[in-house]
Amino acid sequence: MSAMAIPAVGLGVRARTRAQARGKGGVAGLTRRGWLALFGLVMALALVAYAVGLAGGAGTTVSYVPTETVVVHQGDSLWTIAQAATAEGEDVRHTLNLIMELNGLSSSSIRGGDVLLVPIK
């Protein structure tokens, strides 16, 4: 018996798609149908992002709050300032939160000499 060499057909040869064989595919190897699908996907994502942006602002309301400027004295706390600014029968916590929001405070820590916007009763 003699050794017979069997040729390795197809090894090392990369298969090509029909579009590549015809020289089509353009940039990124996408066909016209691929580009249209990609465009549709991008437009759908943009529409969803726009809708979410509109819905995100739906719950916020802008209202005018008349304020006065108060200088914090040594020993004052945000709670005592909120109590003084709260109308009778109102919740002090609401006023405290409003003062924090008006002044961009993340905590109720204040010091003597700080200047705060406080809602008028």
N, C-alpha and C positions, 0 to 999 in steps of 0.2 A: 504494500500500500504506500502510496505516496501522499505526502501532505499537500492539500489543496488550499490555496489562499482564497478566502471569501472576502470580497470587497465590502467595506463598511459604507453602505449607501446611506446618505442623509445625515451622517454624524457630522456635527460641526456646522451644518447649514441651518441658518435661522429661517423659520417659516415666515412668510410674508402674507399680510392680509390682501384681499383683492384691491382695496383702495391704494395700498402701497405699491402693489404690482402695477397698477395703472398710472402711478406717479401722482396720485391725489393724496390729500390729507393736510396739506399746508402746514401752518405753524402749529406746533404741539401735536401734530398727527391727527387733528380733528377734521372730520368731513363736514360738509354743510349741515347735515342733520345733527351732528355732534355740537357744532357751534350754536345752532338754534336751540337745542336742548339746554346747553349751558346758559345761553341768554335768558331762556325762560326760567331757569332755576334762580339766576341772579335777580331777575325782576320779581319773582315770587318772594324771595328773601327780603328784598327792599320793601315790598308791600307789607309784609308781616312786621318788619321793623318800624315802618311808618305807623301802622295801626297800634302797635304796642306803645309807641311814643305818644300818640293821641290819648290812648286809654290811661296812660300813666299820669297825665295832667288833669284827668277828668274829676278827680276827687279833691283837688286843691281849689280853694277859693281865696281870693285876695280881698281883704277888707281893711278899711282905714281904722286905725286905733289912735285916738288922741292921746298924746303922751306929754309928760313933763320930765325935766332933767332933775335927778336927785344925786347929790354927792353923799357917798357912804362915809359915815363917821366911825371912829374907833368903837368897837363893841357891837355895831349893827350887824344883823344877819339878814340874809335874803328873806327869811320867813317874816321877820318883824317889818321889813319894808313892804312885803306883799300884804301883810295884815293891815298896815296903814293905808294901803292903796285899794283895798277891797271894800266894796260897798256892803252895807249891812244886808245879811241874808244870802250873800254870795259865798262861793267856796274859795278859800284862800289858796288852795292847791292850784286852781285854775289861774289865778292871778300870778302865782309863783312861776308856773310853766310859761305864761305869757311874757313875764319879765325875762326869763331865761331865753326865750325865743327872740324877743326884741333885741337883746344884747348879745346874742350869739354865744351864750354860756353853755358849756357842757356839764358843769357841776354847779352846785349852789355856793361854792367857795368865793367869797368876796373879801376885799381888804379896805381899810380906811383910805379915803382919797379916790377910790374908784368912782366913776361917773356912770350912772345907769339911766336908761330910758324906762320910765314907769308909767303904766296906763293911768289916766285920770279917772277918778270914780264916776 
